[in-house]
Every structure is written in structure tokens, then in C-alpha cells.
Amino acid sequence: MIDRRDIGSWLSGPPRDTAPQSYPGADLGLPEHGPGSMSPFSRRIPALLIDGVVCQLLAMTLLGYRQGQGGLAAFLPSLVFLVMHLLMVGSGGYTIGHRLLGLRVVRTDGGWAGPVAALIRTLAVAVLVPGFIYDRDRRGLHDRLAGTVLVRAR
């Protein structure tokens, strides 16, 4: 009988011949703890909430958005979020929430994410699902598509 472990999953890729990883990020060559290690969910989720609040405030202040507006105006905070994500991750490697919680987006080889990876990551984030679909290294689908990883900056 064929077992799921025999064929792997579409997120984890083909089965590996090596021993299983001992911690998230080991297969990517990342340290287990400290700067450069995989970011924990205990930092990712608050960072996302901070970004959401900042985008809501920006949409209200700069674009005249008000709660309960219908039509396309209801998407203004989300649009602000996507633009902020694209510009900030593409130029500095982090959003406001990432920066406040000591996180950054880097390529899997440790280099600067850059605008192309930020664009791919932002387009994938726009679908909303990729952040909730992740692999054993805790990389969301949006990071896998962009060839990036969210790591601890400090």
C-alpha cells in the first residue's frame, strides 16, 4: 500500500533521502535560534496585526476611508496593505510590523529580497490563502513562490 510519506506532499516537495530536519529552517541552512533563524508565529501574527492597523489608519487618513463603506472603497485598506508590502519589502526587506517585531524578508540564500521577489510575494499575499498554507520549515506558500523566507532580524 502506498503511504502519503512515500509520495510527499505538494508543499514539502519530493521525499528526502536524508534524516528528517531537527528544527524549522534546518533544511534551508538557517540557525536554530537567534538572528537569521525562522521567525516564530508568535512574532508573525502580531506583525500582521500591526500592519493591518497601520494600513487601516492610512486608508482613513489619506484616502478618506470610513468603516462600513460599500463598493470598491471597502477594499482601500487592503490596497494600502499591498502597496505598503510591495514598497517596503522590495526596498528594505520588511513592513512596519516586521520592523517593530524584529523580522525581515530575505531570499533563501540570505541575500536581499529585492523588488522582484517582493512583487511575487505581494501578488501571492493578495490571494490571502498563501500565508496560511506553509511547509515544515514554516515558509508560507507566498514565500516559496518568491524564493524568500521570513527570519528573525534580531
C-alpha angles and dihedrals in degrees: 000000000000116000125205088242089060093061101029123216130281089250100047095044125218119345114273124231092215128084116279117273118267096216139006110283096024091113089053093052093249123146118256095235140014131023113000094023122121112284114249121235087241087072100032097058096049089046090055091048091050090050090049093052092046091050092047090052092046092050091050095045102039104026103032094243116169129189113262097028112146133213122029092336088074088069096055096100090050091049090050089050092053094046092047091048093049095047099040100041090042094053107028107012096244145067123227091267092048091050094049092050097042100254134132139181116237136166116264089257090057097255130127112293094226132192098292094054089043090053093050091045093047093049089051092047088053088068088059096211101082095075091058094048109073140156133232090279089058091246112148120228089253090058092047091052092049096042091239138122132204108233139174111269094195 
